[in-house]
Each structure stands twice: as structure tokens, then as C-alpha cells.
Amino acid sequence: MNELKNKIEFKSTPVVSAQEFQNVAIDYYFNELGKGIKPKNISPIMVWGAPGVGKSESVYNIARELEVKTGKKVTVLDVRLSLFNPVDLRGIPSANADKTAAVWLKPAIFNFDDSEDLINILFLDELSTCSAAVQACAYQITLDRRIGEHKLPDNVLVIAAGNRKEDKSVSIQMPKALANRMMHFDVESDLKSWKEWAIHNDIDYRVIGFLEYKPNYLEVGVNVNDLAYPTPRSWARVSEIIKTLGMTDNSNILISATVGMGVASEFLQFCKCTDKLPNVDKIFEGECDEVPNDIDIIYSLITAMTIKFKEYIENGKKVNNAIKFAMKMPLDFSLILHQNLVAYLNSNYKSTNQLTMLEDEDFYNWTNKLEEKIQ
């Protein structure tokens, strides 16, 4: 969060990456639940951020991690409030059995399993986008955990999310009483944490390499009339396009339709350079030792090697061949590759003792060489 420090000084809410938000929320929930505090008594959370920055995915990641930590099943009910009318939340009125009064049929968002072996997360997405009437209903659900006679079970955590006014999306001012009832996080894109996520989720190496080369393109501020523009979500979609269609004329058009023509043009030009990449498998076999000179090619290469490390991570001979190659790279690029590898190990292996390569002389020498040159 250090690189976002300057932004924090001008905001009333903490500015964090999606990964930092997840870590903080999981720690908070797990410790509160560990003290025997029921979900109904845990403060609701509001996540603010631009479209595509990872707010929704963060909630599902929190649920999966809580399931592991608590040993309980965790479910998420994702309610897109901008698609709701007040009656959808309040319920439909109907006559009672003797037709002397109206009763309200319970809407689906209140049909939770209230078992103590289970934790429910009610995710009120697009809270800042919905109408004032729907926001008033969400206000009552968040503040009082009920609407009329319908009440949330005690095992329900409430998380809400919405866009900010500066994101040039529809945004309605949140009532202060509601805002004061919640804890607020401002989530912004962060290349380091996104890259770790991208490597873990097999995002195409050309996408990762391009954003390593042009980090400002991870998320670009947009004009009100822009429809296609880069966000972490749209870059993940670009990766899917490439995996599905390869690099073809049709995929080029789809990429332009996803991130915008200007950024797509630069990305596609970058991809042409990747055709000049050395054979990565031969690097790991020890059959290639010539490091490219072009900067854009090296960016693609270190990403391709990072992904290939995942495949060969427990093959000491091949890993050491790649390390010897990395030590011939320019310092800055060798350092990026080293950081990528360490980040991958930290996020995928509970104990580094599982990997004898970390005690290998080549890895040790590589680490020491980088430390000496940085100092």
C-alpha cells in the first residue's frame, strides 16, 4: 500500500488494492468470528471503486478463504441493486388467509439458510447506482437488517459495493446515516497485486508482459463518452479472446472492442514483437543462452518464463537452467523475474521447504548477485 500513500492523504477512506482489501477483510471477519461474535453484529463493509477493478471478485475470494479458515460453508448472494425495484426487496403484497389484511411475500434475498454451521454473505452490488427508493430499502437492510416483517438471519454478513462519482458512472449520493454505519474501502488497481493474480490465473503472457511494459494501461481514466477502455477486468477478457481465437484479424477487432482502439493498437504492435521471443522451453532445457536486446521482447520473455516456472517448478535441473539464463539478463529485468518467481512461491506454497531449489547454489547466487548490484 506504500505506493498509494500520496492518494490516501487526500481521501477520507483508505485506498487499497483489491488484494489488500481481501486480506484486511478476511483477517477482520476471521478474528471477529473467532471471538464468538455473530455475523449480525459485525459491521457492514462498503467497497468503492471503478468498474472492472475487482470488487465483485474480491467478495467471492473472501468467501472462499473464510470457508477454508472457519471450516464452515460460506455462500454469497449477489444482489445487483440497479436491476431491482423497491417491491423486489420489500416483497409482493398478498391477502392473508381470511382476506382481512395484506401480508408481504418474502423476497428471495431473505431466504437464507440460518444454520450455525454456515455463513452467508449478502453482497449488495451497485449500491451507488440504484434509484433513491431502492437505496432506501438497502439502507434499512444494512442498518436494521430487515425490511418490514422480513429479517436477515443472524449468520449473514453484509458487504456492499459501488462506483464513485469520479469514475464517470451513474452514482447517487449515499445518505450520511447509511455511510456512517459502514466501513469504507476505496479499491484501486495495482499492477503488482494484479500481476500476481494474473500469473496464478493463467492470464496470457502477452497481456502481462504488455502491462509490465506499459503499467499505466492497467486502468485508464476515461472520458464520459468512452465505451471500451482498459480495466483489470477487460484485460482478463483480452486474455480469454487470445486463448479462444489466437492472434487473428477477428481477435484483433474483439480486443479493440474490449480495451479501445488506441490501447489495442499499441498492444497488438507489442504482440508482433513476441514472435521474436526465444523458445522458452529451450531456455529451461539449457539449449538457449542468447538474451534478446529489444526491451519489449525482454518484457514478454520474463513473463513467459515466469509462467513456465509454474510448469517446471519442481524440476530442479530445468529451473537452474532458467536461473543461469536470467543471470545474463540486464539487472532490472533479472530483478523483475526474480520478484515474479518469489511472489509465485509465496502465494502457492505454504512452506518454502517444499522446494529444494530455494537452497540450490544457482538460486542462492542469483539472489546474492541481485542484492549486491541493488546496493
Residue pairs with C-beta under 8 A, 6 or more apart in sequence:
1 8
1 14
1 15
1 16
1 17
1 20
3 190
4 15
4 16
4 17
4 188
4 190
7 15
7 188
8 14
8 15
11 186
12 184
13 48
13 184
13 185
13 186
14 185
14 186
15 186
15 188
16 24
16 185
16 186
16 187
16 188
17 187
17 188
17 189
17 190
17 192
17 193
17 194
18 53
18 54
18 55
18 57
18 58
18 187
18 189
18 190
18 193
18 194
18 197
18 232
19 190
19 193
19 196
19 197
20 190
20 193
21 47
21 58
21 185
21 187
22 58
22 61
22 62
22 65
24 185
25 45
25 58
25 62
25 159
26 62
26 65
26 66
26 69
28 42
29 42
29 62
29 66
29 157
30 66
30 69
30 70
32 42
33 39
33 42
33 70
33 119
38 154
38 155
39 119
39 120
39 154
39 155
39 156
39 157
40 145
40 152
40 153
40 154
40 155
40 156
42 157
43 181
43 182
43 183
44 142
44 157
44 158
44 159
44 160
44 181
44 182
44 183
45 158
45 159
45 160
45 182
45 183
45 184
45 185
46 127
46 159
46 160
46 161
46 162
46 174
46 179
46 182
46 183
46 184
46 185
47 55
47 58
47 59
47 159
47 160
47 161
47 162
47 185
47 187
48 128
48 161
48 162
48 163
48 164
48 184
48 185
48 186
48 187
49 55
49 161
49 163
49 164
49 167
49 186
49 187
49 188
50 163
50 164
50 167
50 169
50 188
50 189
50 219
50 231
51 163
51 167
51 169
51 231
51 233
52 219
52 231
52 232
52 233
52 234
53 187
53 188
53 189
53 219
53 231
53 232
53 233
54 187
54 189
54 194
54 232
54 233
55 125
55 161
55 187
56 78
56 123
56 125
56 161
58 187
59 76
59 78
59 121
59 123
59 159
59 161
60 76
62 121
62 159
63 74
63 75
63 76
63 121
64 74
66 72
66 74
66 119
67 73
67 74
70 119
72 117
72 118
72 119
73 117
73 118
73 119
74 118
74 119
74 120
74 121
75 112
75 113
75 118
75 119
75 120
75 121
76 120
76 121
76 123
77 109
77 112
77 120
77 121
77 122
77 123
78 123
78 125
79 109
79 122
79 123
79 124
79 125
80 125
80 126
81 124
81 125
81 126
81 127
81 129
81 130
81 134
81 135
81 138
82 126
82 129
82 130
82 134
82 170
84 130
84 134
85 133
85 134
86 133
86 134
86 136
86 137
88 107
89 107
89 109
89 134
89 137
89 138
89 141
89 147
90 104
90 107
90 137
90 147
90 148
90 150
91 104
91 105
91 106
91 107
91 147
91 148
91 150
92 104
92 105
93 102
93 103
93 104
93 105
94 102
94 103
94 104
94 105
95 101
95 102
95 103
96 102
96 103
104 148
104 149
104 150
106 150
107 150
109 122
109 141
110 150
110 151
110 152
112 120
112 122
112 152
112 153
112 155
112 156
113 120
113 153
114 153
114 154
114 155
115 155
116 155
118 155
119 155
119 157
120 153
120 155
120 156
120 157
121 156
121 157
121 158
121 159
122 141
122 152
122 156
122 157
122 158
122 159
123 159
123 160
123 161
124 138
124 141
124 142
124 158
124 159
124 160
124 161
125 160
125 161
125 162
126 161
126 162
126 163
127 135
127 138
127 160
127 161
127 162
127 174
128 162
128 163
128 164
128 170
128 171
128 172
128 174
129 162
129 163
129 169
129 170
129 171
129 172
130 138
130 172
131 172
132 172
135 172
135 174
135 175
135 178
137 147
138 160
138 178
139 175
139 177
139 178
140 146
140 147
141 147
141 152
141 158
142 158
142 160
142 178
142 181
142 182
143 177
143 178
143 181
145 151
145 152
145 156
145 158
146 152
152 158
160 182
162 171
162 174
163 169
163 170
163 171
164 171
164 186
165 171
168 222
168 223
168 224
188 219
189 218
189 219
189 231
189 232
191 211
191 212
191 215
191 218
192 343
194 211
194 218
194 232
195 208
195 211
195 212
195 340
195 343
196 343
196 344
196 347
198 207
198 208
198 235
198 236
198 239
199 208
199 306
199 307
199 310
199 340
199 343
199 344
200 344
200 347
200 348
201 236
202 307
203 235
203 236
203 239
204 238
204 239
204 242
204 243
205 274
205 300
205 303
205 304
205 306
205 307
206 242
206 267
206 270
206 271
206 274
206 300
206 303
207 235
207 238
207 239
207 242
207 267
208 303
208 306
208 307
209 270
209 274
209 299
209 300
209 301
209 302
209 303
209 304
210 217
210 266
210 267
210 270
210 271
210 299
210 300
211 217
211 218
211 235
212 299
212 302
212 303
212 336
213 270
213 295
213 296
213 299
214 266
214 270
217 230
217 259
217 263
217 266
217 267
218 230
218 231
218 232
218 235
219 230
219 231
219 232
220 229
220 230
220 260
220 263
222 229
226 260
228 234
228 256
228 257
228 258
228 259
228 260
228 261
229 259
229 260
229 263
230 259
230 260
230 263
234 258
234 259
235 259
237 258
238 255
238 258
238 259
238 267
241 251
241 254
241 255
241 258
242 251
242 255
244 251
245 251
245 254
247 268
247 271
252 264
252 268
255 264
255 267
255 268
256 264
256 265
258 264
259 267
270 296
270 300
273 294
273 296
273 297
273 300
274 297
274 300
276 292
276 294
276 297
277 292
277 297
277 300
277 301
277 304
278 288
278 290
278 292
278 301
279 288
280 301
280 304
280 305
280 308
281 308
282 288
283 305
283 308
283 321
283 322
283 325
284 308
284 312
284 318
284 319
284 321
284 322
285 318
285 321
286 317
286 318
286 321
286 324
288 325
289 324
289 325
289 328
291 298
291 325
291 328
291 329
291 330
292 298
292 301
298 329
298 330
298 333
299 333
302 329
302 333
302 336
302 337
302 340
303 340
305 322
305 325
305 326
305 337
306 337
306 340
306 341
306 344
308 322
309 319
309 322
309 340
309 341
309 344
310 344
312 318
312 319
312 322
313 319
313 344
313 345
313 355
313 357
314 355
314 357
316 356
316 357
316 360
319 357
319 360
319 363
320 357
320 360
320 362
320 363
323 362
323 363
323 366
324 362
326 334
326 337
326 338
326 366
327 334
327 365
327 366
327 369
329 337
331 370
331 373
331 374
334 366
334 370
335 370
335 374
338 366
338 367
338 370
345 352
345 355
345 358
349 355
352 358
357 363
